[in-house]
Amino acid sequence: MAYDEALADRVRALLEGAPLLTERKMFGGLGFMVGGKMAIAASSQGGILVRVDPEEGERLIATTPARPMEMRGREMSGWLRVAGPDVASDEALAEWVERGASYAGSLPVK
């Protein structure tokens, strides 16, 4: 399954004007990088992947519809998966995009 292009367009619109914004196709999805750091991605499995402060991950998993991101059967610290229905509203998507872009933007530029 390819990533949801309409969802990627919505993410792109929300990130407009972000510093050093680039896009990169990877793992069948489309990643959005802020300052050279991956911030958010339209996932090939549907929904989005969001980069978060690893120290906030458990709290977000407990209090939001986000789930741990897994790669090759291993949970990836600092990355969450949010299903498509959970970002169907513009408000919900904007919250996750802001969270991912803010954290990626706080990291040293590559």
Buried (B, 14 or more C-beta within 10 A) or exposed (E): EEBBEEBBEBBBEBBEEBEEBEBEEEEEBBBBBBBEBBBBBBBBBBBBBBBBBEEBBEEBBEEBBBBBBEEEEEEBEBBBBBBBEBBEEEEBBBBBBBBBBBBBBEBEEE
